Amino acid sequence: MDRKWISANRLSKEYEIGVKEFVEFAVKNAKDPNRVVCPCLKCCFGKRVREDELEGHLVCNGIDQSYTCWIRHGEKKKGNINFENSSTYASTDFDTDTYEPDRVDEIAKAVEEDLRDCPKMFESLLSDAEKELYNGCTKFTRLSAILKLYNLKASNGWSDKSFTELLTLIKDMLPDDNELPSRTYEAKRILCSIGMSYERIHACPNDCILFRNEYELLKACPKCNVSRYKKKESTPAKVVWYFPIIPRFRRMYRSEEDSKHLTWHADERIRDGMFRHPADSPQWAKIDHEYPEFGIESRNLRLALSTDGMNPHGLQSISHSTWPVILVIYNLPPWLCMKRKFMMLSLLISGPKQPGNDIDKTNTKRSAKGKSDSTKATAQRDNSEGTGATN
């Protein structure tokens, strides 16, 4: 069946006929014709709809153009088709008919370089990625099962206690030779090698500076003279938790599908004068004009920074404000850049007081020229490493 219609204009006759052929194929192969997985750009395989709704969604919202092998709708994989490269990034409401999108082998390869200094940890991770959940199990390995369950825990905010109870129950349901851990602690130990590393950085209580680089050995802020520590010198007055982003960018570029999406703004974006993506904005064009060496490389990353305060102790009526700083990757297509998978936690500024406008106090005091020179230097430095970032 010809799949060229997928990339055709949604108003064309070709696209209309293609949608009808797809709907007919999907309904014919569905277990329940009234609950067909929807591959439109809005649902992203996260919802099941009726036949008439499916056609309407595809006409109004469009279909994911990378979905050329209809595995989720009954089509068999062909010899030269890689499921990983034809899968899409669904929401946490994953498709329960297939478990292949875990991409466990790809995860193991991505972290191999990061674990070169810990060969035993990498061998353990690789072993778990190849080990059957129980004898004869073909859908899950030990690692993929833990990843699926832990993803549910994180998505639904389950406590460690409830997750331990769930693991214990499922372990009892499975055959006696199963490899599923029975406690949250054991699951975390297995996943720790692919988790986020972090760095605790002491900060001035008044948000003047971070005690790092030239300030690393100081015991008081050089700007406001407030002590770095509380009463005991071993306890910092304020801490910033930094989660390095470069290793996560490297893992994304090691994935063939992720790398393709990271250059979508240059390779597949529709250029018709309409504002469909941040790449169509005057700000994007301004950066390209001012820093042509940075803008000419489509793999350089354009990042948006978002932050706001939250009170994790709200139920206890405690005044507190912790600020997570989130990075959003604007290189991605619109239906992916706001997905949880691609929103990166880079900083966690602990309370009890909010930094407010002082979150970037040192930058606000710089001159306009200083800002420009600093931004340009950052762009050029990051460009030499294959990735870049703009303010």
C-alpha positions in Angstrom: 0.0 0.0 0.0 1.4 3.4 -1.0 2.2 5.6 1.9 3.0 8.9 0.1 -0.3 10.3 1.1 1.0 10.7 4.7 3.2 13.7 3.7 0.6 15.1 1.3 -1.4 18.3 1.9 -4.4 17.5 4.2 -6.7 19.3 1.8 -5.7 17.2 -1.2 -7.7 14.3 -2.6 -4.7 12.1 -2.2 -4.7 12.6 1.6 -8.4 12.1 1.9 -8.3 8.8 0.0 -5.2 7.7 2.0 -7.0 8.4 5.3 -10.0 6.3 4.3 -7.6 3.4 3.3 -5.9 3.7 6.7 -9.1 3.8 8.6 -10.4 0.7 6.7 -7.1 -1.1 7.4 -7.1 -0.1 11.1 -10.7 -1.1 11.8 -10.3 -4.4 10.0 -7.3 -5.4 12.1 -8.5 -4.0 15.4 -9.5 -6.3 18.2 -12.3 -3.8 19.0 -13.4 -1.6 16.1 -14.9 0.9 18.6 -11.5 1.4 20.3 -8.8 2.0 17.6 -5.5 3.6 18.5 -5.4 7.1 17.1 -2.1 8.2 15.4 -3.1 11.9 14.8 -0.7 14.6 16.0 -3.0 15.6 18.9 -3.6 12.1 20.3 -0.1 10.7 19.6 -1.2 7.1 20.1 -2.5 8.0 23.6 -6.2 7.6 22.9 -8.6 5.0 21.4 -11.4 6.2 19.3 -14.3 5.0 17.1 -14.0 4.6 13.3 -15.8 8.0 12.5 -13.7 9.8 15.1 -10.5 8.3 13.8 -11.1 9.7 10.3 -12.1 13.1 11.7 -8.9 13.3 13.8 -6.6 12.4 10.9 -8.3 15.0 8.6 -8.3 17.8 11.2 -5.1 17.1 13.1 -2.9 15.3 10.5 -1.0 12.0 11.0 2.5 11.5 12.3 4.6 11.5 9.1 7.1 9.0 10.6 4.4 6.4 11.1 5.0 4.6 7.8 4.8 1.0 9.1 1.5 0.5 10.8 2.6 -1.9 13.5 0.2 -0.6 16.1 -2.7 -1.3 13.8 -1.9 -4.9 12.8 0.7 -4.6 10.1 3.6 -7.1 10.4 7.2 -5.8 10.6 9.2 -6.3 7.4 12.8 -7.3 7.3 14.2 -3.9 6.6 12.0 -1.9 8.9 13.2 -1.0 12.3 10.3 -0.5 14.7 12.3 1.9 16.8 12.7 4.2 13.9 8.9 4.2 13.1 7.7 4.6 16.6 6.4 7.8 18.0 6.5 9.4 21.3 3.2 8.7 23.0 2.1 10.2 26.2 2.1 8.3 29.4 -1.1 6.7 28.3 0.9 4.1 26.4 -0.5 1.5 24.0 -1.1 -1.7 26.0 -1.2 -3.8 22.8 2.5 -3.5 22.2 5.5 -3.2 24.5 8.3 -2.8 22.0 8.7 1.1 22.3 10.7 0.7 25.5 13.9 0.8 23.3 15.8 -0.9 26.1 18.7 -1.9 23.8 19.0 1.7 22.7 19.1 2.9 26.3 21.9 0.5 27.1 24.0 1.6 24.2 23.4 5.3 25.0 24.7 5.0 28.6 27.7 2.8 27.6 30.0 5.8 27.1 28.9 7.3 30.4 29.6 4.1 32.3 33.1 3.4 30.9 34.6 4.1 34.3 32.1 1.6 35.8 32.3 -1.5 33.7 30.6 -3.7 36.3 27.6 -1.4 36.4 27.3 -1.4 32.6 27.6 -5.2 32.4 24.9 -5.5 35.0 22.6 -3.1 33.1 23.3 -5.0 29.8 22.5 -8.3 31.6 19.2 -7.0 32.9 18.3 -5.8 29.4 18.8 -9.3 28.0 17.5 -11.4 30.9 13.9 -12.7 30.4 11.4 -11.6 33.1 10.7 -15.3 33.6 11.5 -18.4 31.6 9.7 -18.3 28.3 8.6 -14.6 28.5 8.9 -12.9 25.1 7.3 -9.5 25.9 9.5 -8.3 28.7 13.0 -8.4 29.9 13.9 -7.7 33.5 14.9 -4.2 32.7 12.0 -3.3 30.4 9.5 -4.6 33.0 11.0 -2.4 35.7 11.1 0.6 33.3 7.4 0.2 32.5 6.4 -0.1 36.1 8.6 2.7 37.3 7.2 4.9 34.6 3.7 4.3 35.9 5.0 5.1 39.4 6.4 8.4 38.3 3.5 9.4 36.1 0.9 8.7 38.8 2.8 9.9 41.8 2.8 6.6 43.7 4.7 6.5 47.0 7.6 4.2 47.5 5.5 2.2 49.9 2.6 1.6 47.5 5.1 0.7 44.7 6.7 -1.9 46.9 3.4 -3.4 47.7 2.6 -3.5 43.9 5.9 -5.1 43.1 5.4 -7.7 45.8 1.9 -8.5 44.5 3.0 -8.8 40.8 6.0 -11.0 41.8 3.7 -13.4 43.6 1.4 -13.5 40.5 4.3 -14.4 38.1 5.9 -17.8 37.9 8.3 -18.7 40.7 11.4 -18.2 38.5 10.6 -14.6 37.7 13.3 -11.8 38.0 11.1 -9.0 39.1 12.4 -7.1 42.2 10.1 -7.1 45.2 11.1 -3.7 46.7 11.3 -0.2 45.4 14.9 0.0 46.7 15.9 -2.9 44.5 14.2 -1.4 41.4 16.0 2.0 42.0 19.4 0.2 42.3 18.8 -1.4 38.9 17.8 1.9 37.2 20.4 4.1 39.0 22.9 3.8 36.2 20.5 5.4 33.6 19.2 8.0 36.0 20.2 11.7 36.3 23.4 12.7 38.1 23.3 15.9 40.1 25.6 18.4 41.7 24.8 20.3 44.9 26.0 23.9 44.7 26.0 26.2 47.7 24.2 29.5 47.1 24.1 32.9 48.8 20.9 33.1 51.0 20.2 36.4 49.2 20.7 34.9 45.7 23.7 37.0 44.9 26.2 34.3 43.8 26.8 30.6 43.6 29.8 29.4 45.7 31.6 27.8 42.8 34.6 28.6 40.5 36.3 31.6 42.0 33.9 31.7 45.0 34.2 28.0 45.8 36.4 28.4 49.0 34.6 31.5 50.4 32.6 31.2 53.6 30.6 34.4 53.1 29.1 36.2 50.1 31.5 38.8 48.8 28.6 41.1 47.8 26.3 41.1 50.9 28.6 39.5 53.4 26.0 37.0 54.6 27.4 33.7 55.8 27.4 30.8 53.5 26.4 28.4 56.3 23.9 28.2 59.0 25.0 27.9 62.6 27.1 24.8 61.8 29.6 25.2 59.0 28.7 21.8 57.7 25.2 22.9 56.8 24.8 25.3 53.9 22.2 28.1 54.2 20.9 27.6 50.6 21.6 24.9 48.0 21.0 24.7 44.3 20.6 21.2 42.8 22.1 21.2 39.3 21.3 18.3 36.9 23.9 18.3 34.0 22.2 18.7 30.6 25.1 17.8 28.2 25.0 14.0 29.0 21.2 14.0 28.2 21.8 15.9 25.0 24.4 13.3 24.0 22.0 10.5 24.6 19.4 12.1 22.4 21.8 12.5 19.6 22.9 8.9 19.9 19.3 7.9 19.0 18.7 8.0 15.3 15.0 8.9 15.7 15.7 11.6 18.3 18.5 13.1 16.1 16.0 13.3 13.2 13.5 15.2 15.3 16.2 17.6 16.6 16.7 18.9 13.1 13.0 18.9 12.2 12.9 22.8 12.3 15.4 22.9 9.4 14.5 19.7 7.4 10.7 19.3 7.6 9.2 22.5 8.8 6.6 24.0 6.5 7.7 27.5 5.3 4.5 29.3 4.1 4.8 32.6 6.0 2.5 31.3 8.8 3.6 31.3 12.5 3.6 27.5 13.2 6.8 27.0 15.1 9.3 29.2 17.1 11.6 28.9 14.1 9.1 31.1 12.2 9.6 33.9 14.8 11.6 37.2 14.3 13.7 36.3 17.4 14.9 33.0 15.8 15.8 34.9 12.6 17.6 37.6 14.7 19.8 35.0 16.4 20.7 33.5 13.0 21.6 36.9 11.7 23.7 38.0 14.7 25.5 34.7 15.0 25.6 33.1 11.6 28.2 30.4 12.5 25.7 29.2 15.2 22.6 29.5 13.1 23.9 27.7 10.0 24.2 24.4 12.0 20.7 23.0 12.3 21.9 20.6 15.1 22.6 23.4 17.5 19.9 23.5 20.1 17.6 26.4 20.8 16.4 26.2 24.4 13.6 27.9 26.3 13.9 28.3 30.1 10.8 28.2 32.3 10.6 28.4 36.1 8.1 29.0 38.8 7.8 28.5 42.5 6.0 25.6 44.3 5.4 24.6 47.9 6.0 20.9 48.4 4.9 21.4 52.0 1.5 23.1 51.2 -0.5 20.5 53.1 1.4 21.4 56.3 0.7 25.1 56.1 4.5 25.8 55.9 5.7 28.9 54.0 8.2 27.5 51.5 9.1 28.2 47.8 11.2 25.7 45.8 11.9 26.7 42.1 12.4 24.0 39.4 14.0 25.4 36.3 12.8 23.5 33.1 14.4 23.6 29.7 12.3 23.1 26.6 13.9 22.2 23.3 12.5 24.3 20.5 14.3 22.3 17.7 11.6 19.6 18.0 8.3 19.6 16.1 5.4 21.3 18.0 3.7 18.0 19.0 6.9 16.9 20.8 8.6 19.9 22.3 6.1 20.1 25.2 6.0 16.4 25.9 7.3 15.4 29.3 10.0 13.2 27.8 11.7 16.3 26.3 11.3 18.7 29.1 14.5 18.7 31.1 14.8 19.6 34.8 18.1 21.5 34.9 18.1 23.3 38.3 16.2 22.9 41.5 16.5 26.0 43.7 15.5 25.1 47.3 13.6 27.4 49.6 12.4 28.6 52.0 12.5 32.0 50.3 11.8 32.5 46.6 14.6 34.0 44.4 12.0 35.9 42.3 13.6 38.4 39.9 17.0 37.8 41.6 17.2 34.3 40.1 19.6 35.8 37.5 20.8 38.9 39.5 24.4 38.8 38.1 23.1 38.8 34.5 20.7 41.7 35.1 23.5 43.9 36.2 25.6 43.4 33.1 25.6 45.9 30.3 23.9 45.1 27.0 27.3 44.7 25.3 28.4 42.3 28.0 25.3 40.2 27.4 25.9 40.1 23.7 29.5 39.1 24.0 28.7 36.4 26.6 25.9 34.9 24.5 28.1 34.8 21.4 31.0 33.1 23.3 28.6 30.5 24.7 27.1 29.8 21.3 30.5 29.4 19.7 31.8 27.2 22.5 28.8 24.9 22.4 28.8 24.8 18.6 32.3 23.3 18.7 30.9 20.4 20.7 28.1 19.7 18.3 25.3 21.3 20.3 24.6 24.9 21.2 22.1 26.9 23.1 20.7 30.4 22.8 19.1 32.7 25.4 
